[in-house]
Amino acid sequence: MFWYKQASDQGHALAQYNLAVSHLRGFNTGLQPGEAKKLIKLAAEAGVPEAKKTLETICVQGGCDI
């Protein structure tokens, strides 16, 4: 998680997605509440296909208020 966090902080889109998903799966990532959704959105905007699909799922479930 340390390296995902380091890369995420530097704007690496795939690392942002992986860190967010790890957080949502219960890993200790050090993310604050709501930060995972923001990272998924950033990754989706950067073109990460998995992030786009995850963001669509979040929206379908009514969580697009990010």
N, C-alpha and C positions, 0 to 999 in steps of 0.2 A: 504494500500500500504506500510505503514511503516514496518509491520511485514514481508510481502513478501520480501521487500528489505533487511531486516536484515537476513532472512533465506537464501536468494539468495547470499548475501555476504559471507555466511558461507559455500556455496557450495551445498545447498539443491536443487536438480535438479527440483523437481516439483514446488518449489517456483520460481526458475529461469524462468521456462516456464510460470507460472501464471503472474509473473511480466512483462515479455516480451509481452504477449498477452494483458494484461491490457494497456500497453503503446501503442500498436498498435491500440487498440480500443479507444484511446483518453484520458485515465485516466492520471492524473498527477502523474507520477512515479519517476520523477527526473532522468530518464535515458538520456544519451547523444545520439546524432544521431548515428545509427549503432549498438548501444549496445543491442537492442532488438534481432536482428538477431544472435548476438554472444551468447546471453543467450539461445536462442532456440536451437542453435547448441550444446551448452554444455549439455542441457537437453536431447537432442536426443542421444548424445554420451553416456549419463548416463543411457539410456534405457527407457525414458519416451515415451510411445507409441504416445501420442498426439503430442509431440514435433517432433517425427520422421515424422509423417504425415504432420505436418505444414511445416517442412523443405523441404519435397518432393514438396509440393505446391509452396513454395518459389522458388525452383530450376526450376520447370516447367515454372514458370513465368520469368525465366532468372535472378534470384537474388542469385545465388550460389557463388558469388564472395566474400564470407566472410571467 
